[in-house]
Amino acid sequence: MAHVVLKDLVKTYGGFKAVNDVSLTVNDGEFVALVGPSGCGKTTTLNLVAGLIPVTSGDIVIGDRVVNDLDPKDRDIAMVFQNYALYPQKSVYKNLAFPLQMRKLPGDEIDRKVKEAARVLDMTHLLERKPRELSGGQQQRVALGRALVRDPAVFLMDEPLSNLDAKLRVQMRSEIKRFHQDLKATIIYVTHDQLEAVTMADKMAVMNGGYLLQYDSPAQVFAHPVNMFVASFIGSPAMSLIPLEASTANGNTVLTGAEGWSLELSPRNVQKVAGATTGKVVLGARHSTIKLHKSAVPGSVPARAYTVEPTGDVTFVQALLSGAIVNISVSPNMAVAPDEQIWLEFDQERLHLFDGETETALKAD
């Protein structure tokens, strides 16, 4: 396997920058997910690494080689696509053997590599079947196997699970994660599904508008988003973002909602607010860090229940607060009705504060 380094990578189409000065390092054996909404530049970045489209500027290093001018076949990479691109008339065995035959490997070596890949992916019993006789998950496994037999330095995966149903997607997430763990493979994985990125990747690169916004472990991105976009994109349900006004009342810094209520802040959060460029501050909170009360308690603010979504072991309540929808998770035993008056208590140690103008995270000194 090998490491991959992107240095100031740019891809333009006319005056449009699809990838804008992206720099990151994928260490040897690391699983990195490129994640973001449609059109954010993640697939373009993957295609640049693969050599499917030319680089406008910047460098791509795989192992110890700058590969900008190398053809895809010379970059020592293997791609797995969302459409499995299997040959329908060939058996699974022949689908796996085909890339090796194209490289003119000896027959006994091809046979060994195909059978080893089938063993690793638990599909030895499928070798004589045709793709039409396989389930979606089995076809995806064959696509993985076809990449595996090539023994590449880097695996590139472009939304490989997007064509599967929800249950199969969960199963294949586990399979790909195990595939990575067993092979210690270097993998760059593109997805718009942040749950895939969070559950599988060692690191995630959050992209939007061609820019790389944050590159860190999923736990760090979840706990310390650098701006409002990352905060709202990572996590399910999304982090609630509430626009408020910061002011001073009786010597204390408070945040005031559109309805007129005020929320006193802890000393650490007062430090954060002091760094805002204006009085506009956005409070961010995840559903599990907000307590819902049926009556006012010290430190709580009034809100109104909007919708209630029971999911079995937890119920999600959406509430209206200062012009925003706020997600709260409660016990399924708690009865909450739409339009009911409720009170919300925020955990001061786990709330996030963002600059209302720049949308960047505010930090304490």
N, C-alpha and C positions, 0 to 999 in steps of 0.2 A: 504494500500500500504506500501512499505518498501524501504529502501535505499539499495544499492548494493555497496560493496567495493571489489576491486581487489587489492591484495597486492603481488607485485613481482611475478606475474603469469608467469609460464614457462610451455611450452609443447614441448617436443622433440620427434622426430621419428628417432631413431638411433643417428647419429651425427648432424641431422638437427633440428634447433630450429624454430618451426612454430610460437611460441609465445615467445617473449624474454623480460622477466622482465617487464611485463605490470602492471602498478599501476594506478588506477583511482577510483573516487567515483562518483556514480550516486545517487543524493539526492532523497529523497522521493517525488514522483510526477513529477520527471524530465524526459524529453524526450531526450535521448542521442543517437546519431547516430555514429556507427562505420563505417568509410568510408575509402576507399583505393582501389587500383587496385586488380585484381584477384591474389590470392596467397599471399596477404599481411598479412594474419593472422586474419582477422576480423571474419570470420565464425567460425574458430577454437576457437577464444575467446568466441563467443556466445555459442558454443557447450560445452565449459568448464563450463560456467555459468549454462547451462541447465543440466549438468551432463551426457551428451551423450557420452563424452569421459573423461578419468581420467586425473587429474592434475599431471604433473611431479613434480612441486614444487610451493610454494606460497600458498596463501589462497584466498578463495571466501567467502565473508560474505553477507548473505541476511537477512535483519532485524538485529537481534541480534545473529544470528547463523552462525558459520562456517559450510559450507555445503559440503566441499570437499568430504566427505565419504557418503553423502546421495544420495539415488536413485533419479532420476528426479521427480517421483511422490511425494516425500517427501520434495521437495524444495519450494513448493508453487509458482510455476511458470507456465505460459501457453505459448506455442509456436505457432506462425503463420508462415507457410512456404511459399515458392514461388509456390510450387505445392499444391493446396488447400487441398489435402488428404481427400476429402469428400467421404462418402459412397454412391456409385451411386444408390443402390437399396433403400436407405432410403430417406424419405421426409426431407425437411429442418428442420421441427420440430424435427424429430427423430435424425437427425445429431446433432442438438443442445443439445438434451436430453441425448445422448449416454454417454458423459463423466460423467454426473451426476448419471446416472443409474449404471455406473461402481463403483461409490462411495457409491451406495446403499442409496441414499437420498429418502425420502418419495415422493410419486407420486405428492401430491399437491405442495410440495416445488419445484420439478422439473418443474411442469407446470408454477408456478409463475416466476421462474428464466428464463425459455425459453421465455415466453411472454414479460418479462421486457427487455431481451436482444434484442428481435425482435423490441420492441418499440424504444429502444435507437438507433438502427441501421436502423430504418425505413424500416423494411422488414416483418411486420406483414402479409402483403398480399401475402408473398411468402411461408408461413409456410407449405402449403400442396404440394408444387411443389417438383419435383426431381431435383437433380443438373443438369442433362442434359437439363432441361427446362430453365436454368438460363443463363444470360450473364456472361462474365468473371468478371465484376465488382460485380455482384450480388453474384457469387460464392465466391469472395474474402470477401464480407461482411458476408457471412455465416461462413467462416473460422474465421473471427474476432469474430463473435457471439459465436462460439464454445469455443473460448478462454475466452470471457467475462463471460459466464455463470459460469465458475469455480471460479470467483471472486478471482483471484490470487493476490499475493503480487507484482509480477513483470510480465510484458508482454515481451516476447522475440520474435522479428520479423526478419526473415531471407529473405531479398529481396522479400517481399510479392507482390511487384508491377511489377516484372520483366517480367511476362508473359502477361501483358496487353499492348494494343496498346497505342500510345502516348497520344491520347485525353483522354482515360480512366484513364491513369496513373495520369494525371493532376487532374482529378476529384477525384480519390481515395486518392491522396495526401491531398486534402482538407478534405475528410471524415475522414482519420486517424488523421489529426491534430485536427479536431473537437472532435473526439472520445477521444483524449488525454485531451483536454480542459474541456470537460464535466465531465469526470471521474476522472480528476486529477491523472491519472494513471502513474505509474513508467514504462517506456518503454525503452528497449535497442533494437535498430533498425539497422540492418546491410544492407548496400547498397554500390554498386560500383558507383552509380549515385550521384555525389556531389551536384547536384541541389536538389535532394530529401532531402539530409542532411541539406542544407542551408535553404530550405523553411520550414521544419518541426521541426527541433531539437532545444532544448534549448542550448545544447552543442554538439560539434562534436569532435570525437576522430579520428584523421588522422593517419592511420597506413601504414607502408611499410616495407617489409622484416621482419615481425614479431615484429617490434619495434613500440611503440607509439611515434609519432613525435611531436604532438601538441594536447592539450586538452583544449578547450576554447569555448566561444560562436561563432557561425558562423560569426558574424560581426567582432570579434577580429581576428579570423583565416584569414578572407578575408583581413582585413586591415593590419595585422601584422604577416605575415607568418614567421615561424622561420627559414625556409631554402628554397632552390630552389625547392625541390620536392613539398612541401606544396604550394608554390607560383604558380607552374605550374599546380597542380592538382585541386585547388579550384578556381572557377571562369569560366565563359563561355562567350566569348572565353577565353582561358587560358591566364594568364599573359605572356607577351612577355619577353624573357630573352636574353640579348645581351651581348656577351663576349667582354670586352674592356680592355685597358691598362691604368693604372693610372700613371701620371707623373706630373712634375712641369714645367710650362712654364711662364716666366716673373713673378715669385713669386706666381703664381696661380696654384692650383691643377686642372688638367684637365683630362678628359677621352678621349682616342684616339681610333677611330675605325679603322678597317682593311683597309678602303679606304683612311685613312690619315686625316680625319676631326677630330676636337677636340671640346669637350663640356666643358665649364667652369661650375664649381659647386658652389652652394650656400654655405655659411659658415657651415651650419649644415651638408650638405652632404660631405664637406671637412673633418669634424670630423669623419664621418662614414668611409670614405676611409682610414683615418689614422690608423684604426684598422685592416686593411687587412694584412694577413700574407705575401703576395707578392704583386707585382704590378698588378696581374690579378684580375679584378673586373668585376662582372656581373651586368649590369643594368636591373632592372625589371620594367615594366610599364604596367598598364592595358589599354585596348583599349580606355576607356572614358577619360583618362588623357593625351592623346597625341593629339595635333592639327596638322592637315595636311594642308600644304600651297602649292600653285602652284608656288611660287617664294620664294627666300631666305628672311628670316626675322631675326633680331638679336636673337641669341640663338638657331637657328634651325640648323639641320644637313641634308645633302643631302641623299636621298634614292631613290629607284626605285620601282614603283608599280609592283606587281607580279600578283595578282588576285583581282577581284572585285566581291563582293557577295551582291546584293540587297536583302533585306529581307522584304521590304514594308516600315515600318516606320523608318528604319535605314539601312545604307549600310556599310558593313564591307570591308575594304581594307586591303589586306596583302601586306606588302612591304618588300623588301630585304634590310637589313642593317647590315653591319659588319658580314656577314655570317649567320645571323639569320632571321627568318620570324617574322615580327612585325605586330600585329593586331591593326587597327585603326578604330574607328566608326565615320562615317561622315553623314551629312544630305543627304537624297536621292536626293536632288536637286544638289549636287556637282557631276559633271561629272569627273570621273577618268578613264583613259584607262590603260590596262596592258602595262608594259614597259615604262610608262610615268615617267619623272623625277619629283620628288616631294621633299618637305622638311618637316621634322618632328620637332615639338617643344614639349619638355617634360616639364611637370609641376614639378618643382623642389621640391615643397612641398609634392607631392604625388608619387614620384618615389621611388623605392626600390633598395638597393645596397646589393650585396652578395659577400662574399669572393670567389674568383675564384678557390681556392684550397679546402677549407673545405665545400663550398656551404652553409654556414650558413649566416643568415642575419647580416649585419653590423649595429651597433647602434652608435648613437652620445653619447658623455659623458653626 
